[in-house]
Amino acid sequence: MERSIEFPANLIHKLPKGKNFGLAGSISEDNIESIAKLGVKFCDLSSKLESKLGIKDHTKIKNFMYKLKQINENTSF
């Protein structure tokens, strides 16, 4: 199994805000805040949340979801 290609961080700000689209590729708790600011409605939890290739890490997912909850609580719609 191959890892996904990481979405170039320098292009994230160029994505259209407010459009309905999903994003996949190297999404982690380190970059979800930038992604959330775009109004992305769907994220594919990627290999960045794995402890081994193909095995999701429960702690990484828990930390990711906690950060996502914080973002949602601090965002007004």
Phi and psi in radians as a Rosetta constraint file:
Dihedral C 1 N 2 CA 2 C 2 CIRCULARHARMONIC -1.695 0.35
Dihedral N 2 CA 2 C 2 N 3 CIRCULARHARMONIC 2.623 0.35
Dihedral C 2 N 3 CA 3 C 3 CIRCULARHARMONIC -1.323 0.35
Dihedral N 3 CA 3 C 3 N 4 CIRCULARHARMONIC 2.717 0.35
Dihedral C 3 N 4 CA 4 C 4 CIRCULARHARMONIC -1.265 0.35
Dihedral N 4 CA 4 C 4 N 5 CIRCULARHARMONIC 2.791 0.35
Dihedral C 4 N 5 CA 5 C 5 CIRCULARHARMONIC -1.435 0.35
Dihedral N 5 CA 5 C 5 N 6 CIRCULARHARMONIC 2.281 0.35
Dihedral C 5 N 6 CA 6 C 6 CIRCULARHARMONIC -1.213 0.35
Dihedral N 6 CA 6 C 6 N 7 CIRCULARHARMONIC 2.342 0.35
Dihedral C 6 N 7 CA 7 C 7 CIRCULARHARMONIC -1.165 0.35
Dihedral N 7 CA 7 C 7 N 8 CIRCULARHARMONIC 2.233 0.35
Dihedral C 7 N 8 CA 8 C 8 CIRCULARHARMONIC -1.067 0.35
Dihedral N 8 CA 8 C 8 N 9 CIRCULARHARMONIC 2.086 0.35
Dihedral C 8 N 9 CA 9 C 9 CIRCULARHARMONIC -1.009 0.35
Dihedral N 9 CA 9 C 9 N 10 CIRCULARHARMONIC -0.568 0.35
Dihedral C 9 N 10 CA 10 C 10 CIRCULARHARMONIC -1.257 0.35
Dihedral N 10 CA 10 C 10 N 11 CIRCULARHARMONIC -0.167 0.35
Dihedral C 10 N 11 CA 11 C 11 CIRCULARHARMONIC -1.730 0.35
Dihedral N 11 CA 11 C 11 N 12 CIRCULARHARMONIC -0.226 0.35
Dihedral C 11 N 12 CA 12 C 12 CIRCULARHARMONIC -0.981 0.35
Dihedral N 12 CA 12 C 12 N 13 CIRCULARHARMONIC -0.756 0.35
Dihedral C 12 N 13 CA 13 C 13 CIRCULARHARMONIC -1.198 0.35
Dihedral N 13 CA 13 C 13 N 14 CIRCULARHARMONIC -0.223 0.35
Dihedral C 13 N 14 CA 14 C 14 CIRCULARHARMONIC -1.572 0.35
Dihedral N 14 CA 14 C 14 N 15 CIRCULARHARMONIC -0.130 0.35
Dihedral C 14 N 15 CA 15 C 15 CIRCULARHARMONIC -1.209 0.35
Dihedral N 15 CA 15 C 15 N 16 CIRCULARHARMONIC 2.574 0.35
Dihedral C 15 N 16 CA 16 C 16 CIRCULARHARMONIC -1.232 0.35
Dihedral N 16 CA 16 C 16 N 17 CIRCULARHARMONIC 2.167 0.35
Dihedral C 16 N 17 CA 17 C 17 CIRCULARHARMONIC -1.318 0.35
Dihedral N 17 CA 17 C 17 N 18 CIRCULARHARMONIC 2.482 0.35
Dihedral C 17 N 18 CA 18 C 18 CIRCULARHARMONIC 1.442 0.35
Dihedral N 18 CA 18 C 18 N 19 CIRCULARHARMONIC -0.051 0.35
Dihedral C 18 N 19 CA 19 C 19 CIRCULARHARMONIC -1.501 0.35
Dihedral N 19 CA 19 C 19 N 20 CIRCULARHARMONIC 2.646 0.35
Dihedral C 19 N 20 CA 20 C 20 CIRCULARHARMONIC -1.518 0.35
Dihedral N 20 CA 20 C 20 N 21 CIRCULARHARMONIC 1.875 0.35
Dihedral C 20 N 21 CA 21 C 21 CIRCULARHARMONIC -2.693 0.35
Dihedral N 21 CA 21 C 21 N 22 CIRCULARHARMONIC 2.811 0.35
Dihedral C 21 N 22 CA 22 C 22 CIRCULARHARMONIC -1.870 0.35
Dihedral N 22 CA 22 C 22 N 23 CIRCULARHARMONIC 2.860 0.35
Dihedral C 22 N 23 CA 23 C 23 CIRCULARHARMONIC -2.387 0.35
Dihedral N 23 CA 23 C 23 N 24 CIRCULARHARMONIC 2.402 0.35
Dihedral C 23 N 24 CA 24 C 24 CIRCULARHARMONIC -2.426 0.35
Dihedral N 24 CA 24 C 24 N 25 CIRCULARHARMONIC 2.662 0.35
Dihedral C 24 N 25 CA 25 C 25 CIRCULARHARMONIC 2.008 0.35
Dihedral N 25 CA 25 C 25 N 26 CIRCULARHARMONIC 1.770 0.35
Dihedral C 25 N 26 CA 26 C 26 CIRCULARHARMONIC 1.044 0.35
Dihedral N 26 CA 26 C 26 N 27 CIRCULARHARMONIC 0.626 0.35
Dihedral C 26 N 27 CA 27 C 27 CIRCULARHARMONIC -1.404 0.35
Dihedral N 27 CA 27 C 27 N 28 CIRCULARHARMONIC 2.302 0.35
Dihedral C 27 N 28 CA 28 C 28 CIRCULARHARMONIC -2.561 0.35
Dihedral N 28 CA 28 C 28 N 29 CIRCULARHARMONIC 3.102 0.35
Dihedral C 28 N 29 CA 29 C 29 CIRCULARHARMONIC -1.174 0.35
Dihedral N 29 CA 29 C 29 N 30 CIRCULARHARMONIC -0.319 0.35
Dihedral C 29 N 30 CA 30 C 30 CIRCULARHARMONIC -1.320 0.35
Dihedral N 30 CA 30 C 30 N 31 CIRCULARHARMONIC -0.436 0.35
Dihedral C 30 N 31 CA 31 C 31 CIRCULARHARMONIC -2.132 0.35
Dihedral N 31 CA 31 C 31 N 32 CIRCULARHARMONIC 0.009 0.35
Dihedral C 31 N 32 CA 32 C 32 CIRCULARHARMONIC -1.136 0.35
Dihedral N 32 CA 32 C 32 N 33 CIRCULARHARMONIC -0.516 0.35
Dihedral C 32 N 33 CA 33 C 33 CIRCULARHARMONIC -1.132 0.35
Dihedral N 33 CA 33 C 33 N 34 CIRCULARHARMONIC -0.761 0.35
Dihedral C 33 N 34 CA 34 C 34 CIRCULARHARMONIC -1.110 0.35
Dihedral N 34 CA 34 C 34 N 35 CIRCULARHARMONIC -0.698 0.35
Dihedral C 34 N 35 CA 35 C 35 CIRCULARHARMONIC -1.178 0.35
Dihedral N 35 CA 35 C 35 N 36 CIRCULARHARMONIC -0.731 0.35
Dihedral C 35 N 36 CA 36 C 36 CIRCULARHARMONIC -1.092 0.35
Dihedral N 36 CA 36 C 36 N 37 CIRCULARHARMONIC -0.581 0.35
Dihedral C 36 N 37 CA 37 C 37 CIRCULARHARMONIC -1.115 0.35
Dihedral N 37 CA 37 C 37 N 38 CIRCULARHARMONIC -0.344 0.35
Dihedral C 37 N 38 CA 38 C 38 CIRCULARHARMONIC -1.394 0.35
Dihedral N 38 CA 38 C 38 N 39 CIRCULARHARMONIC -0.243 0.35
Dihedral C 38 N 39 CA 39 C 39 CIRCULARHARMONIC 1.452 0.35
Dihedral N 39 CA 39 C 39 N 40 CIRCULARHARMONIC 0.395 0.35
Dihedral C 39 N 40 CA 40 C 40 CIRCULARHARMONIC -1.058 0.35
Dihedral N 40 CA 40 C 40 N 41 CIRCULARHARMONIC 2.297 0.35
Dihedral C 40 N 41 CA 41 C 41 CIRCULARHARMONIC -1.656 0.35
Dihedral N 41 CA 41 C 41 N 42 CIRCULARHARMONIC -0.273 0.35
Dihedral C 41 N 42 CA 42 C 42 CIRCULARHARMONIC -2.527 0.35
Dihedral N 42 CA 42 C 42 N 43 CIRCULARHARMONIC 2.301 0.35
Dihedral C 42 N 43 CA 43 C 43 CIRCULARHARMONIC -2.238 0.35
Dihedral N 43 CA 43 C 43 N 44 CIRCULARHARMONIC 2.361 0.35
Dihedral C 43 N 44 CA 44 C 44 CIRCULARHARMONIC -1.533 0.35
Dihedral N 44 CA 44 C 44 N 45 CIRCULARHARMONIC 2.034 0.35
Dihedral C 44 N 45 CA 45 C 45 CIRCULARHARMONIC -1.156 0.35
Dihedral N 45 CA 45 C 45 N 46 CIRCULARHARMONIC 2.138 0.35
Dihedral C 45 N 46 CA 46 C 46 CIRCULARHARMONIC -1.782 0.35
Dihedral N 46 CA 46 C 46 N 47 CIRCULARHARMONIC -3.021 0.35
Dihedral C 46 N 47 CA 47 C 47 CIRCULARHARMONIC -1.101 0.35
Dihedral N 47 CA 47 C 47 N 48 CIRCULARHARMONIC -0.303 0.35
Dihedral C 47 N 48 CA 48 C 48 CIRCULARHARMONIC -1.130 0.35
Dihedral N 48 CA 48 C 48 N 49 CIRCULARHARMONIC -0.291 0.35
Dihedral C 48 N 49 CA 49 C 49 CIRCULARHARMONIC -1.817 0.35
Dihedral N 49 CA 49 C 49 N 50 CIRCULARHARMONIC 0.387 0.35
Dihedral C 49 N 50 CA 50 C 50 CIRCULARHARMONIC -1.890 0.35
Dihedral N 50 CA 50 C 50 N 51 CIRCULARHARMONIC 2.555 0.35
Dihedral C 50 N 51 CA 51 C 51 CIRCULARHARMONIC -1.555 0.35
Dihedral N 51 CA 51 C 51 N 52 CIRCULARHARMONIC -0.558 0.35
Dihedral C 51 N 52 CA 52 C 52 CIRCULARHARMONIC -2.396 0.35
Dihedral N 52 CA 52 C 52 N 53 CIRCULARHARMONIC 2.753 0.35
Dihedral C 52 N 53 CA 53 C 53 CIRCULARHARMONIC -0.917 0.35
Dihedral N 53 CA 53 C 53 N 54 CIRCULARHARMONIC 2.055 0.35
Dihedral C 53 N 54 CA 54 C 54 CIRCULARHARMONIC 1.511 0.35
Dihedral N 54 CA 54 C 54 N 55 CIRCULARHARMONIC -0.028 0.35
Dihedral C 54 N 55 CA 55 C 55 CIRCULARHARMONIC -2.068 0.35
Dihedral N 55 CA 55 C 55 N 56 CIRCULARHARMONIC 1.925 0.35
Dihedral C 55 N 56 CA 56 C 56 CIRCULARHARMONIC -1.182 0.35
Dihedral N 56 CA 56 C 56 N 57 CIRCULARHARMONIC 2.492 0.35
Dihedral C 56 N 57 CA 57 C 57 CIRCULARHARMONIC -1.711 0.35
Dihedral N 57 CA 57 C 57 N 58 CIRCULARHARMONIC 2.032 0.35
Dihedral C 57 N 58 CA 58 C 58 CIRCULARHARMONIC -1.053 0.35
Dihedral N 58 CA 58 C 58 N 59 CIRCULARHARMONIC -0.644 0.35
Dihedral C 58 N 59 CA 59 C 59 CIRCULARHARMONIC -1.182 0.35
Dihedral N 59 CA 59 C 59 N 60 CIRCULARHARMONIC -0.756 0.35
Dihedral C 59 N 60 CA 60 C 60 CIRCULARHARMONIC -1.101 0.35
Dihedral N 60 CA 60 C 60 N 61 CIRCULARHARMONIC -0.704 0.35
Dihedral C 60 N 61 CA 61 C 61 CIRCULARHARMONIC -1.165 0.35
Dihedral N 61 CA 61 C 61 N 62 CIRCULARHARMONIC -0.739 0.35
Dihedral C 61 N 62 CA 62 C 62 CIRCULARHARMONIC -1.057 0.35
Dihedral N 62 CA 62 C 62 N 63 CIRCULARHARMONIC -0.798 0.35
Dihedral C 62 N 63 CA 63 C 63 CIRCULARHARMONIC -1.100 0.35
Dihedral N 63 CA 63 C 63 N 64 CIRCULARHARMONIC -0.711 0.35
Dihedral C 63 N 64 CA 64 C 64 CIRCULARHARMONIC -1.066 0.35
Dihedral N 64 CA 64 C 64 N 65 CIRCULARHARMONIC -0.830 0.35
Dihedral C 64 N 65 CA 65 C 65 CIRCULARHARMONIC -1.166 0.35
Dihedral N 65 CA 65 C 65 N 66 CIRCULARHARMONIC -0.628 0.35
Dihedral C 65 N 66 CA 66 C 66 CIRCULARHARMONIC -1.094 0.35
Dihedral N 66 CA 66 C 66 N 67 CIRCULARHARMONIC -0.783 0.35
Dihedral C 66 N 67 CA 67 C 67 CIRCULARHARMONIC -1.135 0.35
Dihedral N 67 CA 67 C 67 N 68 CIRCULARHARMONIC -0.709 0.35
Dihedral C 67 N 68 CA 68 C 68 CIRCULARHARMONIC -1.091 0.35
Dihedral N 68 CA 68 C 68 N 69 CIRCULARHARMONIC -0.705 0.35
Dihedral C 68 N 69 CA 69 C 69 CIRCULARHARMONIC -1.079 0.35
Dihedral N 69 CA 69 C 69 N 70 CIRCULARHARMONIC -0.759 0.35
Dihedral C 69 N 70 CA 70 C 70 CIRCULARHARMONIC -1.055 0.35
Dihedral N 70 CA 70 C 70 N 71 CIRCULARHARMONIC -0.748 0.35
Dihedral C 70 N 71 CA 71 C 71 CIRCULARHARMONIC -1.070 0.35
Dihedral N 71 CA 71 C 71 N 72 CIRCULARHARMONIC -0.792 0.35
Dihedral C 71 N 72 CA 72 C 72 CIRCULARHARMONIC -1.124 0.35
Dihedral N 72 CA 72 C 72 N 73 CIRCULARHARMONIC -0.662 0.35
Dihedral C 72 N 73 CA 73 C 73 CIRCULARHARMONIC -1.197 0.35
Dihedral N 73 CA 73 C 73 N 74 CIRCULARHARMONIC -0.479 0.35
Dihedral C 73 N 74 CA 74 C 74 CIRCULARHARMONIC -1.715 0.35
Dihedral N 74 CA 74 C 74 N 75 CIRCULARHARMONIC 0.145 0.35
Dihedral C 74 N 75 CA 75 C 75 CIRCULARHARMONIC -2.006 0.35
Dihedral N 75 CA 75 C 75 N 76 CIRCULARHARMONIC 2.245 0.35
Dihedral C 75 N 76 CA 76 C 76 CIRCULARHARMONIC -1.766 0.35
Dihedral N 76 CA 76 C 76 N 77 CIRCULARHARMONIC 2.346 0.35
